[in-house]
């Protein structure tokens, strides 16, 4: 199969037509690998929990999730592949670096700090795989610190790796400071076709001007934190759950359904937001893998979004993104 009709997953390459309904921004686990080495989880418990939760999601008609866990978030591909096999959920995995502000020490050594070296690293992961698993999407991040020197290095590295492979880009972008626009600017400087980019977390704020500014440059946007009504990382006000749905409905009304993707940005287990914290914070109690299926989609229908538009967001757009057009 050519790049145009095949997508790599944690358990092998599949025809793009087999992706089905896809949640475009999730994590099976987010963790600190060093902490887990010293304070290990009960492996069988967390794997069983993941299999159960993803099986529930699959039963609701979601066939694929995109797991955007990369370096800095504790990516563990053998564990993810096992969970995919046991749950039947197709999982697309990512390569990249979650550079909140600074690069991990490894990438700052000697020449490794350059965009060229890091781009080579990403390309090798895509082309050679990691233990037989090939990433099918790049991830980059810009948060409250904005485009620091290290963040810019990673954005440019991802851009160059993307152009060499054609593999699409998905981002974490702090919405309150409109970081998606800064990401688009640098990616554009590197010659990236912005139509191959998903700018993430745009629905975190009820700022339709920001959303349209990103959309008019051609990128997809991620309405990808459904179920969370506060910004748990920064304790800043974010769009309430009903506000997130209203944003989705309004963007469809304005004709942007062909550029929207959805997700929860949730996880089964995390070192950042523990199960205890989630149970205690009202804004996080609905933050789980089935919220879109159970709540968001019915609410969008009630708001006037057609089934054809919902299918476009959940099925057609992810397929267009992941079945990319090759290097350029």
Buried (B, 14 or more C-beta within 10 A) or exposed (E): EEBEEBBBBBBEEBEBEEBBBBBBBBBBBBBBBEEBEEEEBEEEEBBBBBBEBBBBBBEEEBBBBBBBBBBBBBBBBEBBBBBBEBBEBBBBBBBBBBBBBEBBEEBEEEEBBBBEBBBBBBBEBBEEEBEEBBBBBBBBBBBBBEBBEBBBBBBBBBBBBBBBBBBBBBBBBBBBBBBBBBBBEBBBEBEBBBBBBBBBBBBBBBBBEBBBBBBEBBBBBBBBBBBBBBBBEEEBEBBBBEBBBBBBBBBBEEEBBBBBBBBBBBBBBBBBBEEEEBEEBEBBEBBBBBBBBBBBBEBBBEBEBEEEBBEBBBBBBBBBBBBBEEEE
